[in-house]
Amino acid sequence: MNLSLEHLTFSYFEDAKPVVEDFSALFSSEEVTVLTGASGCGKSTLLMLASGLYPGNGGFLRTGSVTIDGEDPGSLPPEKRCRLVSMMFQNPDLQFCMDTVRNELIFTLENLQTPPERFEEEMERALDFCGISHLKHRMLQSLSGGEKQKVMLSCLVLIRPRWLLLDEPFANIDNESARDIVLALKRLHKTEGTGILAVDHRLDNWVEVADTLRVMEQKTLLPEKLSPGHLDVSFLEEHGIIVPGSPYPVPEYLKTPAERGEEEPLLTLKDLTVSYGEHRVLKGLHATFLPGHIYALTGPSGSGKSTLFQALLGTVKYKGSIAPKKGSRMGFVTQNPQDQFLADTVKEEISASLKGVEDADAETERVLRGISLWRYRDLSPYLLSQGQQRRLGVAALMAYHCDILVCDEPTYAQDRNNTLAIMTALCSLAREQNIALIFSTHDPELARSFADEVLVLEEGQL
């Protein structure tokens, strides 16, 4: 069964430049295909078109067609379309409807008109597939980003679509969990014949299971079909793709903090404990963070990284002590950039952080050109792709003066070039302005390349 895209030209506004232009491709359900390429080249848009969600729910399809085994998914009612093709978004929060994991799965089964007596059996099958049976009764809002992605994937497993489309499925999942899921996806592909098309910037988890790697560039698909098991490193780097196991080239001046003698910590944690009901997420953490130093926070999905950041932000109750240096200010880049947007346009989002700055208009333009978003300056931040939203969120906080900068997955959904640009800018800011930079990541090479100290959260302990 083939997924056919023929001569697609699509834009988000009637008079805007196309996001994809005269795009054609044929994907076979007999292969697990990974689609990669530079941020903003149209990969996520392509999945939305392939799933039938666009143009019915947004944008303008000027030319072209999408068919799966001869059927147009966009013309089908939702209950039939989801059986033909289902999609997992970059941000699973945009797909949830209920309050707990169990209720979300039941909601899915009800929409599929599954007999109630089969609910428990079907739920256990889907939860076990993703290794999250222990999350069955948890509140969705209490889960980490990675756990939410696993829950969303469990819902898709219930649906059993003929094609499964995945948009950055492992962006917030630790490597071990990602490997477990990708092997399960391979089993799903082999046993049920499910076609799988995944968009991903990181290829590490696909090397052993994907059949074909395709690269998008400048709104089109490069003709070469690559084997994930025999990757051409120079080709990948040329096209801005993150190379498995390859360290990031860190500028020499960022590698070590400046020697300033004894300095008072900007932030001290003492016996920090956070619980959700009976579930203790953080168990008595102790840490100090110094000016001009860079700290990477790593650990498995659900280990408490986002909870630690929420405690610093003051949005969850905690016991113990969080003690910033007197007079210091803390800035946050949240895991979901939409949570931090304040303005109506991309340009105003940066300008809001530059109030009182001399020649703020010129500085706003400089910042937006630096993150390749100047052309979108008059758009709402909510109309950007997830990767573009992430760059905007990071840039807005960099423009805001603070002493402690906390970034939850700052390079989420970014290609290699944007990852390097974001981290170089953040680390330069930390070194030059004597800021304590704390960032979380599931990319071990990123942590090793840029951080002075790597802090590992595991089972609630640091």
N, C-alpha and C positions, 0 to 999 in steps of 0.2 A: 504494500500500500504506500503510495507516494503523497507527500505534501508538496504541492506545486505552487510556486509564486511566479506570476508571469507579468512582466513589464509594469511593475508597481511604481507609481509616482504618487507620493503622499506628502501632505503638509498639514501642520496644525491649524493654520489660518488660511483663509481663502486666497489672500494676496501675498502670503509668505513664501520664502524659498523652500523647496522640497527638502524633507528630511531623508527620504529615499527617492531615487530618480531612475526610472526605467530599469527597475531591479527585477532580475529573474533568477530563480534557483529551483532545483529539484532535490528534495531530501527523501531518502528511502527509510521506511520503517524497519528494514532489515539491518540498519546500522544505528549505533549510538553516535550522534553527531554533536560536536562541540563547536560553537560559533564564537569567535573571539575577534578582537580588533580594538582600535583606539576608542577612548571614551567619546561619546557624542557622535559616533559614525552611523547610528541608526539601528543598533542591534535590538534594543528593547522595543522600539517602535515596530520593528519587523515581527517580533513575537506577538505583539498586540494585534497586528494585522492577520497573522497566521491563525490566531486563536478566535478570530471573528469578533473581537471586542471593538476594534476599529474597522471602518469609520462609524459604525453605529453609535458608539459612545464617545466619539471625539474625532476631530480632524476632518480632512477632505481627501478622499481617494480620487485623484484626477484621472488616472488611467490604471488599467491592469485588473488582475483577478487572483483570488486565492481559492484553490480547490484541494480537497483531501479525498482521494479515491473518487473523484468526479463530483463531490458535493461541496457547495460553498458554505463554510461554517457560519458566515455572517448572516445567511438567509434562514438559518434554523432557529426555532424557539430554544430558550436556554436549557430546557430539560433534555433536548436531543443534542444540542451543541456540546454540552459538557461530556456526554458519552463519546462523542467523536474526538474532541480535543479539549484539554483542560490546561490551565496555566498557573504557575506559581510565581507571584510578583516578587520583586526585590524586597519590598516592605510588606511582610505578612499582615501587619496591623490593618492594612487597607482591605483585607479580605475577610477578617473575622466579623461575626455578627453577634456572638453570644458572650457570656461572662466566664465560663469555665471550659476546660479542655473537653470534658465529657459532654457538656451541652452543645459545644460547637460540632462535635462528631454526630450527636443525635440530630442536630439541625440539618446536617448534610444527609444523613440517612432518611430523614423525613422528606426532604426535597426529592430524594431518589425513589420515594414511595416504597421503602423497604418495610416488610412486615415487622412490627414491634418485637415479636418474639425472637427475631434474629439480631436485634440491636447489639446485645452484649458480645455475641460471638464475632460480629463484624468489627466492632470497636477494638476488641482485643487483638484481632488480626492486624488491623491498621497500626495500632500503637506498638505492637511487637515488631512490625516491619521497620519502624523508625527507632526502636529501642527506647521508647519513652512511656512504657506502661506505668511507671512510677509517677507520672505527671497527670494521670487521668482526672484527678479531682482538684487540681490546682486552678487558681484564678489565672486567666490569661495575662492580666496586667502584672502579675507577679513573676512572669517568666522572663528569662534573658532573651535577647534577640535571636540567638541560635536555637533555643528551645521553641520559640514561636515558629521558626522556619520548619522545625521537625513536626510540629503540630499541623501546620498547613499542608505539609507533604502527606501526613496521615490522612487528612481529608481527601486529598487527591487519590490516594490509594483506595479509599472507599468507593470512589466514583468509577474506577477502572476504565479510564478513557483509552481510546485506540491510539491517540497521540498525547504525549505529555511534554509540555513546554516549560522550561525552567529558566528563570531570569536570575542570574547570580545566586544559585541555591545555597552556596556555602560561605557567603560573605560574612556571616556572623557565627560560624560554627568552627570549633576547633578541628585540627587536622584529623585526629583519631575518629571523631564522630563523622566527619565528612567522608572518610574512607569507608566507614561502616555503611553509610547511606548510599554511596555510589556503587558499592558492591551489591546492595539490595536492589538498586535500580537496574543493575545488570541482570539480576535474577528475574526481575519483573519483565524485562525486555525479552529474555530467553523463554520464560515459561508461559507468558501471556501474549507475546508478540507486540508489546506496547512500543510504538515508535517514540524515540526520545531525542529531542533537540534542546540543547542547553547552551545558554549564553554565559560565558565565564571569562574573567581576566586572568585568573590563576589556573594553570593547567595541571598542577601537582596531582590533584586527586583523580584526574581523568586518564593519566598516562597508561594505566594498566587495563582500563575497561572501555574507553572510547574506540570506535572503529575509524572515525574520520574527524579531522580538524579542518575547519574552514575559516578564512580570515576576511573580515570586511574592511574596506578602506574607502573613504570619500564617497559614501552612499552606495557603493557597489561591492560585489563579491569577487575577490580575487579568484582566478580560474584554478589555481593549484589546490589539489586535495592532499592534505598532509597526513602522515601517520603519527599519532601521538606517541608511539613507541620509538620513533626515530626523528626527534625534533632537531631542526636546524636553528641553533642558538643565534647565529648572526641574523638570520631571516626574522626571527621573533623579535629581537631587539630593534631591528630596523623598523618594524611596524609597531613598536611601543608596547609589546606584550611581555608580561611578567614571566621570566624564565625560571622553571623549577630548579631550586637549589642554588641559584645564582645570587651572590651578595650584591647589594646596591652600592654604586660608586659614591661614597660620601666625600664631600670636599674636605681637604686636609684641615682647614681652620675650624671645622665643626667636631673634630674627633675627640677633643678633650676640653673640659671646662677650664676657664682661666683660673690661675692660682691667685686667690685673694686672702689667704690665711684663714684664721678661724672666723666663721660666719654663723650668725644666728639662723636656725631653720625658718623658712617661710611658712611651713606647715608641719604640725606634729599630731600624730594619731596615737592615742593611748587606750588600750583595751576596748577598741571599737567593736560593738556587737549589734547586729540587726537581725530581727526575726519577722517572718510572716506567719502569724498565728503560732502554731507549734513548731514550725520549720525554721531552724536557725540557719541563716544564710552566711553571715559573717560572725566569726567566733573569736573575739578578742584580738583585734589587729593592732600592731604597734609599728609605726614607721615615721621617719623624718624626711623632709624634702628641702634641699638647699637651693639658694639662689644660683641661677645660671646652669643648673644641672638638668639632665634629661632622663626621665624614668619611663621605661616601658612596662606596662602591666599585662601579663599574659595568664593563660590558664584555660581549662576546658570550659565549654559552654555550660552555663548554669553554676559556675564556681563562685560568682558573686561580684564580677568586675563592674557591671552596670549598677548593681546595688551599692557598691562602694562609692561610685560617682554620684548616685542619687543621694546618698547620705551627705557627701560633701556639698551638694547643691541644696540640701535641706528639705527634700521632698519625701523622705521616709524617716520614721522615728528610729532613734538609735540609743544605745547605752554606751557609756565610755566618754571619751573626749576627742573633739575635733578642734584643734587650736591653731588658727592662722596667726601669724605675727601681727601685732597691733598695727592697725592702719593699712594693712595690705588688702588688695582687692583680688577677687578670684573670678576668672572667666571660664565659660563652659561651651564646648562644642558637643551637642547631644548626639546619641546614636541615630536618632531620627531627626534630620535637619529641619523637617517641617515644624517640629516642636519649638524651634527658637526663632522662626521668622516673625518680624514685626511690621514690615512695610508692604505696600501694595505693588511695588516694582523691584526688580533686581537692583537698579541704580539706587533707589531710596534705601534699600536694605544696607548697602555699604555706607551711604551718606549718614544714616542714623548713628553709625559708630564713629563718625568723624566730626561731630558737632564741636564747634570751637576751634577746629583745625584750620589754619590759614590755607587759602586756596583749596578748599575741600572738593570743589568740582573737578579740578585737575587731578587730585589724588584719587578720587573715586574712579575716574577714567583709567588711571594708571593701574589701580588694583584690579579692575574688571578685565582690562586687556591682559594682565598678567595671568589670569585664570581662564582666559579664552571665553569670557562671558559678555564682553562689551556689546556684541551684536544682539544680545538678548536683554539689554538694559531696560527696555520699556515693558518687558513681559512680567507677569506675576511670578514670584519665585516658585509657586505651586505648579506652574506649567513646565518647569525644567525637568530633565531626567533626574533619576536618583543620584547619579554620579555628579551631575552639574549642581544639584542642590547641596551635595556634600562640599564641593569646592566653594560655593557661595557661603555656606555656614562657617567654614574654617576662615575664609577671608574676612568676613564680618567681625569675627572675634579677634582676629589678628589686628584689625584696625582699632579695636577698643583697648585702651590702656589697662593692663592688669599686672599683678605681681606673680600670680599663680595661674597657669593656663592648663585646664583639664580637657582632654580631647578623647571622646569615646569613639573608637574606630575611625580616625580621621581620613584614612585612605580607602575606606569601604567603597566598593564598586568603581575603583579607579584603575586605569591602565598603568603601565610601568612609568611612562613619562610624567603623567600627572601625579603618581605616587611620589616620584622623586622630587617634583616641583613643590608639592605640599609639604613634605617632610623637610626639605632643605629650607623652605621659607619659615616653617615653625621653629626649627632648630636654630636658624640664624637669629630669629627674634629672641629666643631664650638666651643665647650667648651674648648678644649685643645689649639687651636690656635687662640682663641679670634676672630673668624670669625662671621660675621652677616650672618645667614642662612635664606633664604626666599624660601619657597616651596609652590607650589599650589597643591590642592587635592580636590577631590569630596568625599573623605571618612571622614565623621565627626569624627569618632572614632580615626582615624589617627591624625587629627588636634588636638583634645582634649588631646590625649595621649602624643604627642611629643612637641607641641609648647608652648612657653611662652606667646605669644599673638596670637589670631586668628583674622585676618582681613577679613572682609566680603565685597566683591564688589557686589553691587546691583544697576542695572540701571545706571551704570557708576559712581557711587559714593562710596567712601570708608567709 
